[in-house]
Amino acid sequence: MVYLIDTNILLRFVDRTHSLHLITRTAIRKLRRDGHILQITTQNCVEFWNVATRPATKNGFGLTPTDADRLLRSHFVTKIIVQKYLNR
C-alpha cells in the first residue's frame, strides 16, 4: 500500500525531543519493514524546510539551511524515492 506522509510526521520523526518522536519512528519503521511505500510531496518538503529553518524562539528547529537539507535528504527524499522505484 502507498501512504502519503504528512509534514507533521516528518517533523516528529526528526525531532527527538518531541513526545511523539518514538511512536512516529516506530510506525514509519514498521510500515517500511512491512513493504509499504511511503511518499512525500514537494509541499511536504517546503513545509518541513520552513519549520526546520525557522528560529527555535519562533516555534521552529533553528537549523541552518545546510542542516535542514541534510535532514530532509538523509531521512526522507532519497529513501522514499529509492523505495518507490525498487518496489515497482
Buried (B, 14 or more C-beta within 10 A) or exposed (E): EEBEBEBBBBBBBBBEEBEBBEEBBEBBEEBBEEEBBBBBEEEBBEBBBEBBBBEEEEEBBEBEEEEBBEBBEEBBBEBBEEBEEEEE
